[in-house]
Amino acid sequence: MAREAVAAERRRTLDLLVKWYSESWQYWGVKCDFEVLGEEFHDSVWGIDDKDYAEREVVPEIADNVAAELEKAGFTVNGRPERVYPSRADKQARLRYNLQLQNWKD
């Protein structure tokens, strides 16, 4: 029974990899590098599989992290946007969207 379960999982994984290869699965990264007076400030995250999420959520977060590093080092950051956190309804909508992406047939 255990061997059958392992074999089924391996088949499922290989099928998923074939699907990604044939359908051009992609992922994105967000990177922010900033240099001032010889000091470097940076942050990044990779492996994001939703471009809209990367642009809407991750880009502002990474920029905010670098701005916080700059302020921590004693620099003044002008024009730093106020961080807007998603509402509960936004989080619920995102969860519904993510759950719909799952293959519940297997």
HELIX and SHEET records of a PDB file:
HELIX    1   1 ALA A    2  SER A   22  1                                  21    
HELIX    2   2 LYS A   51  TYR A   53  1                                   3    
HELIX    3   3 ALA A   54  VAL A   58  3                                   5    
HELIX    4   4 VAL A   59  LYS A   72  1                                  14    
HELIX    5   5 ARG A   88  LEU A  101  1                                  14    
SHEET    1   A 2 TRP A  28  VAL A  36  0                                        
SHEET    2   A 2 GLU A  39  ILE A  48 -1                                        
END                                                                             
